[in-house]
Amino acid sequence: MRDPDDIRVLVPVAVLEGQVIPDQMIRLLSQSTVVLLAYHEIPEQTAPEQAREQFESKARIELEDLVEAFEATGAAVETHLVFTHDADQTIERIAMDADCDAVLLPNPAPTIDRIIVPVKEDINIETISKVVAGIGRDQDVEITLFHAVENDDAVPGGETLLDSLVGKLTTLGLDQKKLSRSVVVAQKPLQALIDGAADHDVVVMGEEEPTIRGRLFGETSERVAEQTVGPVLVVRRTLRSEEESESN
């Protein structure tokens, strides 16, 4: 049975394209179980078996170097090497099969001193809390809990929401001195988050329900990753939260 305190993070790497996981991010995940997905996206007309014969040796060398880097920090590591026609579909499948709590969208990270955690009422608070506490307990980091509201009247409700999250995080062993709260009034919450993330090094955010807008313009987490300078750690929805959403 899985340890309830175990945090499982999927780290997808385009293994033959020179993609690098920053050393600071590797250290941030040192208390996690890291599921390393080394993938190479191939043309539709190329069979995965053919690509494996051609590229597997080089890909495994790159993968072994990554394993060594994570294990050197104390992280437990599981590996997958996949040659795929659809990288996004593969990442989603491995995240589900490996029971991952979060997926890393890598960006450069010269330093990791400040983490911002945007909070919405409908995100998976329990898993968010578990992931944030797990990566923050043993790291010298400052963590900003962020919530955007539409008007001044909604500010007290936002503060109550963040207070509740502070309680969950401290119960999980995170030092309250590392935590600060920010409730902002914004008509464009995504832009407010991007602005707030400008002076932070990593964003930890909940995965949102799929929407038509998301399919057209990109999911919020992907848009944040594109418009911020640091990595984004996306906390996955749980099966329970998906079932509850479908029943409403």
C-alpha positions, -999 to +999 in steps of 0.1 A: +000+000+000+012+035-008+026+057+020+000+085+024+029+110+029+047+099-003+046+127-029+049+114-065+059+139-091+060+131-128+090+148-145+087+145-183+119+151-203+123+154-240+153+132-236+169+136-271+162+173-274+187+186-248+160+195-223+175+201-189+159+199-154+175+227-133+196+216-104+175+238-081+144+220-092+161+186-086+169+197-051+133+209-045+120+175-053+146+157-031+119+144-006+096+131-034+093+100-055+103+113-089+087+095-119+111+103-147+094+100-181+121+102-208+102+105-241+110+112-277+082+123-300+084+106-334+067+112-368+034+094-374+049+072-401+077+060-378+070+029-357+079+031-320+099-002-324+120+014-352+127+045-331+137+024-301+162+005-322+177+037-335+177+059-304+173+038-273+210+035-264+216+073-265+183+080-247+192+056-219+225+073-213+207+106-209+181+090-186+208+075-164+224+109-159+191+123-148+185+094-124+219+099-108+212+136-104+179+130-086+192+101-065+222+122-053+197+145-036+179+116-018+149+113-041+135+079-049+133+075-087+112+055-111+118+056-148+099+052-181+114+055-216+088+060-243+089+067-281+056+082-289+035+099-316+017+121-290+038+134-261+009+151-243-012+119-244+018+099-231+024+123-202-012+121-192-012+083-194+020+078-174+008+104-148-023+083-143-007+049-144+021+059-120-004+075-096+014+109-097+003+138-075+018+164-097+034+170-130+064+193-136+063+218-165+100+227-166+114+262-171+148+275-161+153+280-123+186+296-114+174+299-078+144+286-059+138+309-029+102+318-034+072+297-043+037+310-052+006+288-048-025+302-065-056+289-047-092+285-060-122+273-041-126+244-065-091+230-066-080+198-048-070+215-015-059+183+002-035+172-025-022+208-030-015+209+007+003+176+007+025+186-023+033+221-009+041+208+025+062+179+011+084+201-011+086+230+014+093+213+048+130+208+044+138+236+020+148+272+028+120+288+008+093+314+012+058+304+001+031+328-009-005+316-009-023+336-036-060+342-043-077+365-067-112+379-061-135+400-083-143+428-058-135+442-024-165+425-008-150+391-016-117+398+001-127+385+036-138+352+020-105+349+002-086+355+034-107+328+051-098+304+023-061+311+027-063+309+065-077+274+061-049+264+038-023+277+063-039+255+089-036+224+067+000+231+058+011+237+094-007+205+104+014+187+078+046+201+094+053+232+073+067+261+094+042+289+094+071+314+093+076+303+057+041+313+047+026+346+036-009+353+021-019+375-008-055+383-017-058+406-047-088+422-064-086+415-101-109+413-131-084+391-149-072+365-124-048+348-148-030+380-155-029+388-117-013+355-111+013+360-138+021+394-124+023+379-089+046+351-101+071+376-116+090+378-083+087+341-075+108+312-087+082+284-089+044+282-093+025+253-077-010+252-089-040+228-092-050+212-124-083+226-137-112+209-152-109+206-190-128+234-209-134+244-245-114+275-239-086+254-225-085+233-256-085+264-278-061+286-259-042+262-237-048+251-201-042+277-174-011+259-162+004+258-197-003+295-202+013+303-168+044+282-178+046+301-211+044+335-195+065+331-164+102+325-161+101+296-136+089+260-135+053+252-129+043+222-107+008+212-116-011+192-089-034+167-106-071+164-099-080+133-079-105+107-092-128+116-064-129+153-073-136+144-109-165+122-099-179+148-077-177+174-105-195+150-130-223+145-105-229+182-100 
